[in-house]
Amino acid sequence: MLLLGCVADDFTGATDLANALVAGGLPTELRLGVPDRPAEPSAAPRAVVLALKSRTAPVAEAVRDSVAAARWLIAGGTARLYFKVCSTFDSTARGNIGQVADALYALQAQREAVLVCPAFPTNGRTVYRGHLFVGDLLLSDSPMRHHPLTPMTDASLVRVMASQTAEKVGLIALPVVREGAAAVRHAAAALGAAGTRYAVADAVTDADLLALARAALDAPLVVAGSGIGALLPAAYREAALLGAAQAGAAAASAPPALGARAAVIAGSCSAATQTQVAQFAPQATVVRVDPLAFPDANGLLHATLHQVDAGLRDAKPLLVVSTVEPDVLAAVQSQLGRDTAAARVEHTLAAVARHLVDAGVRKLVVAGGETSGAVVGALGVDTLDVGPQIAPGVPWTFARGGTPLALALKSGNFGQEDFFARALAMLS
């Protein structure tokens, strides 16, 4: 009864999708990494989301881990794979969306073209004529063009996808989507018959996404953000794959008993996170991580942990932040190199998270996909229960087993301006 198996290319995206599925009434388990034991059988329909840290990994590593995750899900009984990518299609000309999609297609070959759509209208991500918009801006005109690891300088998803695969990439335009699921399926079949493997699909509203969800109901593979996933439970109920009584039955988990100590770790340099940091800083004890302030990674880590210990003596929540503006980020990358700078900051923030939990912090808000992956890896958490939603795409999650721990893993671009304070207030 594994109705849907999901492979997510980062941890914040995984929580985003799991949150959407739970909100739609589909019981969902969120696991971090590829499990080392087979999936347990379930009498009721459910979904499993496997969170990987593959978005910016070397292509071969991303493909290897994604295939391992997909094989685990297939062995668990699913015939439907959902490759969860970011709603801003974060990637580079080298990958990894196209290459991973090719590898998953090899496991789940299908005649019709694979639907590709990262649209998430609730958070301002829409696709029109194959071009991705962030609010009113083309992706290439948005702050995503300054992303430190995956700068998005082309809004055409057809071109971006085609740069990462040798297979043909086509388009299912909005007028077809507006005709409904049957028209979408017909277009995908026609593209597939003509040798086109992937079909970027337009979507501007949730009604468009519902048409795509209905069209993808039994598709062996879908490449999408969480938008289509949010509508899949409704499509499953219409097809009697998910009982009507289960609508809304997958209620968010209640928080475990948690102490008062809380902290925020902000590694994302997105414009949204910069605004959130600026708004929360006056309410917090701030520790800034500056990779240029010390000659090596050990010096940076030692000094940061010293400041963290001092901050823990304050009654205010702790804010550990490496967020900087694009010009400062460019200077850091110029001096250290992009990969070295990123690795130094991630290593420091991950060690800080471990240190905080060891010191009794039980509520952690983490901003940034790469940062979230590093933090969760350092904490050794392998399964999360989805809790209440803080903002669209961002729930609280609770570590299963062991020390009670609440984690809010936020994509850098998501959340309200007061997101950090709002998140902590929910569990106060």
PAVEXDO-428278 format. One line per field, with one value per residue (C-alpha): residue number from 1; x, y, z. Coordinates in steps of 0.25 Angstrom, whole numbers, plus 5000, padded with zeros to 4 digits. Example, Ala and Ser with C-alpha at 12.3 -4.5 7.8 and 13.67 -1.06 7.14 Angstrom:
REM residues 2
num c(1; 2)
east c(5049; 5055)
north c(4982; 4996)
up c(5031; 5029)
***
This chain:
REM residues 428
num c(1; 2; 3; 4; 5; 6; 7; 8; 9; 10; 11; 12; 13; 14; 15; 16; 17; 18; 19; 20; 21; 22; 23; 24; 25; 26; 27; 28; 29; 30; 31; 32; 33; 34; 35; 36; 37; 38; 39; 40; 41; 42; 43; 44; 45; 46; 47; 48; 49; 50; 51; 52; 53; 54; 55; 56; 57; 58; 59; 60; 61; 62; 63; 64; 65; 66; 67; 68; 69; 70; 71; 72; 73; 74; 75; 76; 77; 78; 79; 80; 81; 82; 83; 84; 85; 86; 87; 88; 89; 90; 91; 92; 93; 94; 95; 96; 97; 98; 99; 100; 101; 102; 103; 104; 105; 106; 107; 108; 109; 110; 111; 112; 113; 114; 115; 116; 117; 118; 119; 120; 121; 122; 123; 124; 125; 126; 127; 128; 129; 130; 131; 132; 133; 134; 135; 136; 137; 138; 139; 140; 141; 142; 143; 144; 145; 146; 147; 148; 149; 150; 151; 152; 153; 154; 155; 156; 157; 158; 159; 160; 161; 162; 163; 164; 165; 166; 167; 168; 169; 170; 171; 172; 173; 174; 175; 176; 177; 178; 179; 180; 181; 182; 183; 184; 185; 186; 187; 188; 189; 190; 191; 192; 193; 194; 195; 196; 197; 198; 199; 200; 201; 202; 203; 204; 205; 206; 207; 208; 209; 210; 211; 212; 213; 214; 215; 216; 217; 218; 219; 220; 221; 222; 223; 224; 225; 226; 227; 228; 229; 230; 231; 232; 233; 234; 235; 236; 237; 238; 239; 240; 241; 242; 243; 244; 245; 246; 247; 248; 249; 250; 251; 252; 253; 254; 255; 256; 257; 258; 259; 260; 261; 262; 263; 264; 265; 266; 267; 268; 269; 270; 271; 272; 273; 274; 275; 276; 277; 278; 279; 280; 281; 282; 283; 284; 285; 286; 287; 288; 289; 290; 291; 292; 293; 294; 295; 296; 297; 298; 299; 300; 301; 302; 303; 304; 305; 306; 307; 308; 309; 310; 311; 312; 313; 314; 315; 316; 317; 318; 319; 320; 321; 322; 323; 324; 325; 326; 327; 328; 329; 330; 331; 332; 333; 334; 335; 336; 337; 338; 339; 340; 341; 342; 343; 344; 345; 346; 347; 348; 349; 350; 351; 352; 353; 354; 355; 356; 357; 358; 359; 360; 361; 362; 363; 364; 365; 366; 367; 368; 369; 370; 371; 372; 373; 374; 375; 376; 377; 378; 379; 380; 381; 382; 383; 384; 385; 386; 387; 388; 389; 390; 391; 392; 393; 394; 395; 396; 397; 398; 399; 400; 401; 402; 403; 404; 405; 406; 407; 408; 409; 410; 411; 412; 413; 414; 415; 416; 417; 418; 419; 420; 421; 422; 423; 424; 425; 426; 427; 428)
east c(5000; 5012; 5003; 5014; 5029; 5036; 5051; 5054; 5067; 5069; 5064; 5055; 5048; 5045; 5038; 5031; 5026; 5023; 5015; 5007; 5003; 4999; 4991; 4984; 4980; 4991; 4998; 5013; 5026; 5038; 5052; 5065; 5075; 5073; 5068; 5076; 5064; 5053; 5040; 5030; 5017; 5004; 4990; 4986; 4990; 5002; 5014; 5028; 5038; 5052; 5061; 5074; 5085; 5087; 5083; 5098; 5105; 5114; 5106; 5110; 5107; 5094; 5090; 5095; 5088; 5075; 5075; 5077; 5065; 5056; 5060; 5057; 5043; 5040; 5044; 5034; 5023; 5021; 5019; 5019; 5032; 5031; 5045; 5043; 5051; 5052; 5040; 5051; 5057; 5071; 5081; 5093; 5097; 5104; 5092; 5086; 5071; 5072; 5083; 5075; 5062; 5069; 5073; 5060; 5053; 5062; 5056; 5041; 5041; 5028; 5022; 5017; 5026; 5029; 5022; 5032; 5026; 5032; 5020; 5015; 5005; 5003; 5018; 5018; 5024; 5017; 5020; 5016; 5020; 5031; 5037; 5037; 5033; 5036; 5024; 5024; 5038; 5044; 5053; 5065; 5062; 5059; 5069; 5071; 5081; 5090; 5089; 5103; 5102; 5092; 5090; 5078; 5080; 5071; 5056; 5053; 5051; 5051; 5065; 5070; 5065; 5070; 5084; 5085; 5080; 5082; 5067; 5057; 5049; 5036; 5025; 5010; 5005; 4995; 4983; 4985; 4986; 4973; 4966; 4968; 4975; 4970; 4976; 4989; 4990; 4988; 4999; 5008; 5005; 5007; 5020; 5025; 5021; 5030; 5042; 5041; 5044; 5041; 5029; 5030; 5016; 5010; 5003; 4998; 4987; 4984; 4973; 4984; 4992; 4980; 4979; 4993; 4991; 4979; 4988; 4999; 4991; 4997; 5010; 5022; 5030; 5027; 5038; 5032; 5032; 5022; 5011; 5006; 5008; 4999; 4987; 4991; 4983; 4970; 4973; 4975; 4962; 4954; 4960; 4956; 4971; 4970; 4957; 4948; 4949; 4964; 4962; 4969; 4971; 4986; 4986; 4999; 5007; 5006; 5019; 5026; 5030; 5040; 5048; 5048; 5062; 5061; 5071; 5071; 5082; 5081; 5091; 5083; 5087; 5074; 5067; 5055; 5065; 5072; 5059; 5055; 5069; 5068; 5054; 5058; 5071; 5066; 5059; 5071; 5085; 5093; 5105; 5111; 5119; 5129; 5138; 5148; 5151; 5160; 5171; 5165; 5152; 5157; 5159; 5145; 5138; 5145; 5142; 5127; 5125; 5131; 5121; 5110; 5113; 5113; 5099; 5093; 5094; 5085; 5070; 5068; 5067; 5080; 5082; 5094; 5095; 5104; 5094; 5101; 5097; 5101; 5113; 5119; 5116; 5124; 5136; 5136; 5135; 5146; 5156; 5153; 5146; 5132; 5133; 5142; 5134; 5121; 5128; 5134; 5121; 5113; 5123; 5122; 5107; 5106; 5115; 5108; 5094; 5101; 5106; 5093; 5085; 5096; 5094; 5079; 5073; 5061; 5055; 5063; 5059; 5068; 5068; 5074; 5074; 5089; 5089; 5078; 5084; 5097; 5090; 5081; 5093; 5101; 5089; 5088; 5073; 5067; 5052; 5043; 5028; 5021; 5015; 5007; 5010; 5017; 5017; 5013; 5023; 5029; 5024; 5030; 5035; 5038; 5050; 5045; 5051; 5063; 5064; 5051; 5055; 5047; 5052; 5047; 5055; 5052; 5056; 5063; 5052; 5040; 5033; 5028; 5036; 5034; 5036; 5046; 5038; 5025; 5031; 5037; 5023; 5016; 5024; 5025)
north c(5000; 5009; 5019; 5029; 5028; 5041; 5045; 5059; 5066; 5073; 5073; 5086; 5081; 5068; 5074; 5083; 5071; 5063; 5075; 5076; 5062; 5061; 5074; 5067; 5055; 5045; 5038; 5041; 5037; 5046; 5039; 5045; 5038; 5024; 5014; 5002; 4993; 4989; 4997; 4992; 4987; 4996; 4992; 5007; 5015; 5024; 5032; 5031; 5043; 5041; 5053; 5054; 5064; 5062; 5076; 5081; 5068; 5063; 5058; 5043; 5044; 5050; 5039; 5028; 5033; 5036; 5022; 5015; 5023; 5020; 5005; 5005; 5011; 5001; 4989; 4995; 4993; 5007; 5008; 5023; 5031; 5046; 5053; 5065; 5077; 5092; 5101; 5110; 5098; 5100; 5094; 5097; 5094; 5081; 5076; 5070; 5070; 5064; 5054; 5049; 5049; 5040; 5030; 5029; 5028; 5016; 5009; 5014; 5014; 5020; 5022; 5036; 5048; 5050; 5063; 5073; 5085; 5092; 5102; 5105; 5117; 5119; 5123; 5131; 5121; 5119; 5114; 5120; 5116; 5108; 5120; 5120; 5132; 5136; 5146; 5156; 5153; 5143; 5134; 5140; 5154; 5149; 5149; 5134; 5139; 5142; 5128; 5124; 5110; 5109; 5123; 5122; 5131; 5125; 5125; 5115; 5101; 5095; 5100; 5097; 5083; 5081; 5085; 5074; 5062; 5057; 5054; 5063; 5073; 5078; 5087; 5085; 5100; 5106; 5105; 5090; 5089; 5097; 5087; 5077; 5064; 5056; 5067; 5067; 5052; 5052; 5063; 5055; 5042; 5049; 5055; 5042; 5035; 5046; 5043; 5054; 5049; 5061; 5071; 5084; 5087; 5101; 5104; 5117; 5114; 5102; 5098; 5096; 5087; 5079; 5076; 5072; 5063; 5056; 5054; 5049; 5040; 5027; 5032; 5024; 5036; 5051; 5062; 5074; 5083; 5081; 5088; 5075; 5067; 5076; 5072; 5057; 5053; 5059; 5052; 5039; 5041; 5044; 5031; 5023; 5020; 5028; 5026; 5038; 5035; 5038; 5052; 5061; 5048; 5050; 5060; 5067; 5061; 5067; 5073; 5065; 5071; 5081; 5091; 5106; 5106; 5110; 5115; 5119; 5115; 5123; 5119; 5123; 5136; 5138; 5151; 5145; 5140; 5153; 5160; 5150; 5151; 5166; 5166; 5155; 5160; 5171; 5160; 5150; 5148; 5148; 5140; 5143; 5133; 5140; 5130; 5141; 5145; 5133; 5127; 5113; 5105; 5101; 5115; 5119; 5107; 5109; 5124; 5122; 5111; 5121; 5131; 5121; 5117; 5132; 5134; 5122; 5129; 5140; 5139; 5142; 5132; 5130; 5134; 5128; 5134; 5133; 5141; 5152; 5161; 5157; 5166; 5161; 5147; 5150; 5155; 5142; 5133; 5141; 5139; 5125; 5119; 5115; 5101; 5104; 5115; 5107; 5095; 5104; 5110; 5097; 5090; 5101; 5102; 5087; 5086; 5098; 5090; 5078; 5087; 5093; 5080; 5075; 5088; 5085; 5093; 5085; 5095; 5098; 5106; 5104; 5113; 5108; 5095; 5092; 5097; 5088; 5076; 5078; 5081; 5068; 5060; 5065; 5062; 5048; 5048; 5038; 5040; 5052; 5053; 5065; 5075; 5088; 5097; 5110; 5116; 5110; 5099; 5099; 5091; 5088; 5074; 5065; 5055; 5041; 5033; 5037; 5051; 5060; 5070; 5080; 5084; 5094; 5093; 5105; 5107; 5120; 5126; 5122; 5128; 5142; 5153; 5150; 5135; 5132; 5138; 5132; 5118; 5119; 5125; 5113; 5104; 5113)
up c(5000; 4997; 4988; 4985; 4987; 4987; 4985; 4989; 4985; 4998; 5012; 5012; 4999; 5006; 5017; 5008; 5000; 5012; 5018; 5005; 5005; 5020; 5018; 5006; 5015; 5011; 5022; 5020; 5026; 5024; 5025; 5023; 5014; 5009; 5019; 5022; 5025; 5016; 5016; 5026; 5020; 5023; 5022; 5018; 5006; 5010; 5004; 5007; 5005; 5005; 5007; 5000; 5000; 4985; 4978; 4978; 4980; 4968; 4957; 4959; 4974; 4972; 4962; 4971; 4983; 4976; 4969; 4982; 4988; 4977; 4977; 4992; 4989; 4978; 4986; 4996; 4986; 4980; 4965; 4965; 4967; 4970; 4968; 4976; 4971; 4976; 4972; 4966; 4959; 4965; 4957; 4948; 4933; 4939; 4947; 4954; 4951; 4936; 4940; 4952; 4944; 4933; 4943; 4950; 4936; 4934; 4946; 4942; 4927; 4922; 4908; 4910; 4913; 4927; 4933; 4938; 4946; 4959; 4960; 4974; 4972; 4987; 4988; 4975; 4966; 4953; 4939; 4927; 4912; 4919; 4927; 4942; 4949; 4964; 4967; 4955; 4951; 4942; 4950; 4943; 4948; 4962; 4974; 4970; 4959; 4971; 4978; 4983; 4978; 4967; 4961; 4952; 4940; 4930; 4932; 4921; 4928; 4914; 4912; 4926; 4925; 4911; 4916; 4926; 4917; 4903; 4902; 4896; 4904; 4900; 4905; 4909; 4909; 4918; 4907; 4907; 4923; 4924; 4915; 4926; 4930; 4918; 4909; 4917; 4916; 4901; 4899; 4908; 4900; 4886; 4891; 4896; 4883; 4875; 4884; 4894; 4908; 4916; 4916; 4923; 4927; 4930; 4942; 4948; 4958; 4967; 4957; 4947; 4957; 4959; 4945; 4944; 4957; 4951; 4938; 4946; 4955; 4950; 4944; 4947; 4949; 4951; 4952; 4961; 4972; 4984; 4976; 4969; 4981; 4989; 4979; 4977; 4990; 4984; 4971; 4978; 4985; 4972; 4967; 4979; 4982; 4995; 5003; 5005; 5020; 5020; 5015; 5025; 5034; 5033; 5043; 5047; 5058; 5072; 5078; 5088; 5102; 5099; 5108; 5106; 5099; 5084; 5073; 5059; 5049; 5036; 5025; 5013; 5006; 4999; 4999; 5007; 5018; 5019; 5022; 5032; 5039; 5039; 5046; 5056; 5060; 5070; 5078; 5078; 5083; 5069; 5066; 5052; 5044; 5036; 5028; 5025; 5040; 5042; 5034; 5035; 5038; 5052; 5056; 5051; 5058; 5071; 5071; 5067; 5078; 5088; 5084; 5084; 5099; 5103; 5095; 5102; 5115; 5110; 5112; 5097; 5086; 5079; 5064; 5058; 5044; 5032; 5023; 5015; 5003; 4989; 4988; 5002; 4997; 4984; 4992; 5001; 4989; 4982; 4993; 4997; 4985; 4984; 4989; 5000; 5005; 5005; 5012; 5023; 5026; 5026; 5034; 5045; 5045; 5046; 5058; 5064; 5063; 5070; 5081; 5083; 5084; 5094; 5102; 5103; 5091; 5087; 5076; 5064; 5052; 5040; 5028; 5015; 5008; 5008; 5023; 5027; 5020; 5028; 5041; 5040; 5037; 5049; 5058; 5053; 5051; 5041; 5042; 5044; 5047; 5041; 5050; 5049; 5037; 5040; 5026; 5012; 5010; 5024; 5035; 5049; 5049; 5061; 5061; 5064; 5075; 5084; 5089; 5087; 5076; 5068; 5054; 5045; 5032; 5023; 5008; 5008; 4999; 5007; 5019; 5024; 5028; 5043; 5040; 5051; 5062; 5057; 5057; 5071; 5076; 5071; 5081; 5092)
***
